[in-house]
């Protein structure tokens, strides 16, 4: 538990009781002493556990969509200096992506999407640069998303193991969270700025492979407790 550290100190006169030898190579506690110590610490452990639960619940809540946090403020301020693609909407309702490969159709005049970019229909996040999704196709961790207002976003998969085990537990560490969100935002923007229908499968396979490897890498990390 991050909220509890216990130190047990004893004088040299008690070395024999704790099984400490001349080499000081270890401590060997009698089982009855272990139980006594466990009972003494029970109230402290319960309180620490409650704080951990509240903290994780707060961390997850802080990552909900709709919050104009430091990440959004920074991206909004310096976006004009970033290398990102632009989106153009035609008079007929068509939507075209203008990137390093040229003009790439996203939505035709009939409203049919090309499938190149995930289309977001959540009006609450239409002005957000980093959004959350409960799931993404193929279980990927991140994916570029086109908001209703023709804004290229990055959607993070809140159901992915890496998101739950590595991202949420650090949500109260603002500089770290910002850095992570900048990374995924930059990855998504770089993909969109350099893709077309022919290259789309390459970027898709890249996201799938990275996401699968990350899921395996965090397999042994503890599950965050977000109750309370």
N, C-alpha and C positions, 0 to 999 in steps of 0.2 A: 504494500500500500504506500502510495506517495506521501500520504499525510501522517505517517507514523514511523518513527525510528526509535528503537529502544536500546539503551546501552546498559550492560550489566558490569559493574565494577566491584572488585573485591580485593582485600589486602593479601599480601604474600603469605600471611599466616594461614589462610584458608586454601592454599594450593592443594593440599592433600584432599580436602573435601571435594574440590572440583576436579580432581584427577590430573592436576598439572604436574608434569615431570620436569626434570632438570633442563631438557631441551626446549621446553615451552612449546611443544609441537601440537598441542590440542587441549581441548577441555572436554571432560567426560562427566556429565551430570547424572545424578541418580534420578530414576524415573519419578520418584515421589517429589523431588525438588522441581522437576520440570512441570509437574501438575500444579504445584504451589505457585510457581511463577506464572503459569498460564492463567490460573484463576485471578491472581493479582492484576494481570494485564487485561482481563476480559472487558471491564468497563471502558478502558482507554481504546481498545481495539474496536468496540462497538461505535464509539464516537468518531473514530477515524474513518470507519467504514461508511458512516452516514455522510461525512463530509466528502468522501470520494464519490459517493452516489450523487450527491447534490452537484458536485463539481462537474462530473461527466454529463449530467443532464443539462447544466448550464452551457457546457462546451458545445453540445449538439444544437441547443437552441440558438446559440450565437452564430451558427452557420446557416440558418434558415434563409431562404430566398427573400429578397425584398429589403435587406439591410444595406444602406449606403455606407459601408465601412471604409477603412483606409485603402483597401485594394481598389474599390470603385473610384474613390476620389483621385488616387494617383493615376490610374489608367485614363480617366477622363481628362486629367490635366495635361498629360504628355502624349496622348494618342496621336496628335498631329505630327509628332516626331518619330512615330513608329512605322515600321515597314508592314503595312496591312493592305489587304485588298479593299476595293470599294464595291458598293452595290448600287445599281441603277434600276429604277422602276420606270417602265415605259407607260405611255398614255393608254395602252391597251391592257394594262395590268400585269404585263410580263415583268420578270425580274431577271437581271443579268449580273453576273459576277465579273468584275474587271480585275484581272490579276496578271502575274508575270507571264502567263501562257496566252493571254489575250482576253477575249470576251467569251464567257462561259454561261450558257443559259441555266438558270435555276428553276424558274417557273414560267411556263408559256402563257399565252393570252387566255387560254381556257382555264387557267388555274392549276394545271397539272404540273407537279413538281418533278424535277429530273432525278431526284434521289441523291444528288451530289452532296447536299448539305441537309442536316436534320432541321426540319421546320418546327419552330416553337410557336405554340398558340396561346401561351400564358401571358395575358396582358399585364399581369403584376410584375413580370420580369422583363418587359420589352425594352427597358432602358438599362438593364444590368449587363455587365460584361462577363461576369462569372456567375453561373446559375447551377442549381442542383437538380438532378433527375433521380427518381427512385430506381430506375434501371435504364440501361442503354442496350442497343442491339449488340448481339454477340458477347455481352458481358464486359464490354470495354470500360476502362476507367474514365476516359474522357472522350469528348467528341465535339466538333465544331457545330454550332447551332445558329440558325438564322431567325432572329426575333421578328415579331410582327412589324416593327418599325424599320426593317431592313438593316438591323445591326448584327454583325457577326460576333457571336459570343463563344464561350467555351462552356459546355455542360459537363459537370462532374457526376459520376455515378455514385450516389450515396449508399447503394447496396453492395458495392464492391468491397471485398475483404480489406484491401489496402486503405480505403477511405475510412472504414469503421475502426480498424486496429491501429493505423498510423496517423491518420489525419485528425479524427475526432479527439483522441486523448491530448492532442497538442493545440486544440482550438483556442485556448486562452493565451497562448504564446503568439501574440499579434505579429511580431516580425517574422517568425517562422511561417505562420499561416499565409501572410502576404507573399513571402518568397515562393511558397508552393503554388499559390494561385497565379502569381506572375509566370511561373514556369509552364503551367498547363495552358494559360492564356497564350503565351508566346508559341507553344507547340501547335495549338489549334490555328493561330493566325498564320504561322509559317506554312502549315499544310494547305490552308485555303488560298494562300497567296501564290501557291505553286502547283495547283492541281487542275485537272480537267477530267472529262469522262474516261480518258484512257489511263491516266495516272491514279485515278481514285482508288482502284483496287490495291495499288502499292501502299498508299497511306493507310488504307483500311487494315491490311495485313500487318503493317507495322504496329498499329494500335492494339490489334488483337494479340499479337505476340508479346508485346510489352505488358499488357494487362494480365495475361495468363502467367507470365513469369513473376510479376509482382504478387499475384494471388498465392503462388507457391512459396515465395520468399517470406511472406508474413504468416504462413500457416501456423507457426509455433508461437506467434505473439499472442498475449492474453486478450480475451474478448473484453471490450470496455463495458463497464456496468453503468447503464444510463437510466436506471430505475430511480424513483424518488422524485 
